[in-house]
């Protein structure tokens, strides 16, 4: 499969739209469930998400509700969105090529907060007494997932093209044509792929943020700029990433624990109210990174 990966709000939907326009068959709907009514403004051209955004592994293939199963050789041309935690847990046999998109961390924080505001408003309209969910700090989420992505690429060595969000929007034609050439499919339509990009859908441009200490903010900037400039990661830089990660892991684990406890409490309330769990994706319901994905000797 051709996997589109990244954090939420990092350009994964845009890459899905690009490759679908090019002619690749997709997994996922533009607006699953009721997303067209609740969060369409966050992505007017569609999200193209499915249960597989959580990973291609035993919990999603076969499908937990229908039992439908697909073999790797049946889906070599299919494109699917799988967020970074899902990529880390995906079976290697299903990973043909990966297009990974990374967005600047301040923009990510602002964009994700905007999405959460939409979700909260829609939830309050349905259930006015429903409490706001506990959420993982967007800045810590940006770091933990992108660190896990770099680690997974280094360890499993699948073919990957890592692209900055800014790079794509600055020169979409050049980036898209080079990426399609790298994928190497003779049936694609590059012109339609380029035409699928809608820069006007961008909602955030370098907002300010003081959500993380300056020493970490500088390192996050350095990581993003390294990706944006298509530079390799030197061993000395990897050591810096590891050192920062060791400092941040206790915060990340505490934040993840708080989110998990809140999710468990919400499931218990749903069960007590006689409401079944949804098999299809809900916004923000991807779970944390698999155990061990934040440990890397470098």
C-alpha angles and dihedrals in degrees: 000000000000104000124203109203142173138107119301113281092023102112100277092128091049091053090049089053090048096051094042089053088049089059107263115140110241140216111218142041128263091237113014119201109339098336091117089066100037111036107009091121089064090062115008093181094056140268100238096207134156139171086280090074083085090059139282101267142105096303095055104028110079093037107250093227106035102026091228111158131190129197123223093248091056095060107037092125097038119110119214137176113235118171117225097265088052093048090053091055096039120115109258091227090070095051109093099153133347129212107197121193124197126193128200107268098237092052089047092052093049095044094047092048089053090051092049090051089056092048092048093050092051091047093050090051089055097038114016093186095050112119120232112262123248107253135200113249105263091221094052089044091053091052098042095048097044091046089051090049093053090047094049092050091051095048104039097031098208117167107274140172112201113201132181118232090230093051092055094049094043095056110005096166095055095042095046096046092049092047093049090049088053091051087051104205114155095205098062128114107220094184092058090046092055091046090056093071114103109187090178089071090070109111104179132053118180102313117185122256138183095182094117134038117269094249091059094039089057091051092048088052091050092051093049093046091050089055093043091053092046093238124155121245110256118215091245090055092047088055089054090051091050093048091051092046092054089056094047100043095083090054092046093049092048091050092047091049092053091050093048092050091050092048091050091051090050092050090052091051091049091049091049089052091050095247117145122226114256117246092202122072123279122199111273095007102118100111126221132301118289116264113279097019092114094052115093128152092199 
